[in-house]
Amino acid sequence: MALYALDWFSRNGMECSRVKAHNATFPKHTHDEYVLSANLSGIEEITLNGQTLQVNAGQITLYNPASIQSSRFDQHGAEFLSIHIPQTLLKTFNLSQNLSSHREAPVLAEGVFTHQGLFNAICRYAQLTQHHDSEEEEQALLLLCAELFSEKVTRDAVVDKDLDRIIAFMRQHVNMKLTLNALVQVAGISKYALVRRFTAYTGLPPLQYHMQLRLCAARALLRQNQHPLDAAHRLGFYDQSHFINAFRKVMGTTPKHYASQVGSGKQKFFIT
């Protein structure tokens, strides 16, 4: 497996990277941000919402926060640009442009799209992050948001209040490993019903979903310059090898390496 990230950039919660992948996979995982990617070359195969989709060169992928997805790249390899957009940014843009009266982050149509304007906007933003010109970068970001909302991309969210209550409980307890017994006490349903309904609702079983939330929290702490060991202990990971392996499966790199990239702002590095 080979993943190689180039021109990695992080500022104000935004992350942007150019990635080359060859005979590589990303297992099922999630992010707290919107993830927007432009496929520059090759083919990516993604799994999203129970569907397997092919992403060709010139196409884009879009994932909402908390969506569960996985990716696979064959021996011919692929190269793509990836941008992580904080929920607060799109929520603020949505309200400032009177695109919605809702104060929640918008729910976007997700999956694989052919959209030349948005593809170009992703490439433009990624290019300008290398030049340290804040005005040009802000303009490129506004153009990216404009293209993102140039068509009706918002959709109504599917809501299950019982399961949303469980997810809220999980978010409040990312500092520990939860059990099914603890979750059924919150849910008020059987273990069987919990696992079946939760998996259908989110795409992951409850314990695996909670692990993803803990890893997202770890990533946030590392972006705040927390030492990886401190972040692990704060989140209840007392087995360091388990924490490192779980983090690497989702992020493609170790917590220590990720923290060093956040600290440096950008750098080329192997993801192995």
N, C-alpha and C positions, 0 to 999 in steps of 0.2 A: 504494500500500500504506500502511495506517495501523495502527499499534499504539500504544496509549497506556496506560501503566502508572500506576496511582494507589495511594496509600497503601502504598508499598513499605516493607518492614520486613526487617531482618536482625539476628539476634542468636544467638550460640552455635551457629553453623552452620545455624540454621533461617532460611529465607527465605520470605516471604509477600508476595504482591502481588495487587492487583485490576487486571485487564487488560481493555481494550476493543480489539476487533480489527474491522477493516473492509477487505474486499478484500485480505486479507493471507495470507501463507503462512510456515510454518516448514519449511525443508528437513529431510531426514533428519539426526537428531542424537541425542546421548545425554547422560546426566548420571550423576555418581557417586552421586547421592542418589535416594531414592524421590521421585517427583513425583506429587502428589495434587491434583486440581483439581475444583472444583464449577462447573458451567455455570449462571450466573444467568439468562442470556437469550440468544436466538439459537441458531444451529446451528454446531457445529464438525465438520469431517470429518477423521478421523485415519487414518493408515496405520500398522499395527502387526502384526508377525509375518506379513506377506504379505496381510493383510486390510485392507479399507477399511471403516471403521465411522463411523456418525453419532452425534454426541453432542447430545442435545436439552436444553433448559432443564430443570433439576431433576435431571439425571444427573451422575455423577462419572466421572472417568478416573483410572486408577492405573497407573503405570509403575515397574517395578523398576529398580534401578541397572544401568547398562550396556545397557538395552533401547534399541533403535533405533526412533524414531518420527518422524512428520512430521504437520503440521497444515495445514488450509486453512480460511479463513473467506470467506464470500461477501459480496456488496454490501450485504446487509441487516445485517451486523454481529453481533457476539456480545460478551458480557461474562462473565468468569469469575474465580474466585479460584484461585490456585495456591500450593501449599505444597511446599517442598523439605525433605525430612526426612533428616538424615544417617543413614548405615547404623549407626553406633555407637549412636544413640539407640534404634532399634528392636531392635537386638541386645541392648542392656542391658535394655530393657523385656521382651523375650521371656524372658530368663533370670530376671529378678527376679520375674516372675509365674509361673514354672515352666511356661511355655507350650511350651518345648522344651528338650531337653538339649544341643542343638547350640550351639556357640559362634560359628558363622557367622551373618551377617545372614540373616534369613528371606527366602525366595523367595515372593512373594505372587502370587495370581491377579491378572492385569492385564488392562486393557481398559476397556470401558464398562460401568457398573453403575447400577442404580436402587436406592439404599439411603438412605432418608430420614434414618435416624439418623446415618450418616456424613456426609451432605450438611449436616445441621444442625451437626454437630461442626466441620466445616471452617469454616462461616460464623461460628460462635461464637468459634473460635480467632482467625480473621482480625479479628473485631471487637475482641477484647480486646487484641490487640497494639498497638492505638492508644492504650491508656490507661495504659501504663507501670506496671501493677500486677503485680509478679512472681508473687505468690501466685495471683491470678486466672488469670494466663497459664499457670502450671504446672498448675493444675487443669484448664484447658481443654485443655492438651496431653495430660494423662492421659486425659481423656474421649475425645479424638480417637483415642488409641491403643487405648482400650477398644473403641470402635466399630469400629476397623480390624480388631481380632481377635475381634469378637463372633461371627463365623461362621468356618467353616473356610476361611481365605483362603490358607493356605500350600500350596505344592505342591512336588513333587520337582523339583529342577533337572536339566535335561539336561546330561550331562557328557561332554566329549571331552577326555581328558587331553592329547593331542597339541596340540590347539588352545588349551587352557588354558595350556599351557607357552609357546606363542607369545604369547598375550595378556600373560602375566607378563613375558616378555622386552620386549614393547612398553612396559609400564608402567615398566620399569627404564630405558628409553631414551626418555623423553618430552622429553629435552633435545636431541634431534636428529631430523632427517628420515631415516627408515629407507627402505631399498630392498627390492624383492622378492628380490634376491640374498641380502641379509643374512637375510631371514626364512626362505628355503628352507634355508639352512645350519642354522638352529635346528630347522626342522620335519623336515628329512630327506626331503622329498617334492618333486615337481616343482612348478614355478610354476603350471601348470594345475591340479593337484590342490589346491594351497594356496588359490588364488583361489576355486575351486569350493566346496571344503569350508568354508572360512572364511566366505564370504558366506552359505552356507546356515545356518551355525551362529550367526552374529551379526546378519545382516541388512545388513551393509556389507562391501565388499571390504577386504582387510587394510590397504592404505595409507590409505584414507579412515577406517577405524576408528582407526588410530593417530593421525591428525589430531584426531579427536574426543577421544582421551585427552590429547593435548597441550593442547587448548583447555580441558578440564576442569582440568588442572593449572594453566593460566593463571588460571582463575577462582579456584582455591584460593589462589594467590599474591596475587592482588588482594585477596582477603578478609583476607589477613595484612598488608595495607597496603604491599605491594610496589608500587613505581612501575611503571606499565605498560611503560615502556622497559626497566626492569631485568627484569621478568617475561618480556618478549619475548626478551631476550638469554639469560636463563637457560634458556629452552626452545628455543633454536636458531632463533628467528625473526629473521633478519637483514634481511629485507625488511619494513619497518614497514607498508607499505600492504597487503601480503599478510596479515600478522597481524591488522590492524584489520578487513579485509574478512572473513576467516575467522571471527573472533570475533563480528562483527556478524551474520553469517548464522545463527549458533547462538543467541546471546543476545539478538539484536534491538537491541543498542546497542553503542557502541564500548567498548574496554577502559578508556579514560580516564573515560568517563561512568559505567560500571559501578563503577569504583574510587571515584568521588566519591559514589555512592549508598551504597556500603558504609561509607564514612567518615562519612556524615551519618546513617546508621541508617535513615532513611526520607525519601522526597521524591517529589513527583509529577514525571514526566518523560515525554517522547516517546520511543518506540522507533521509529527510522526507519532 
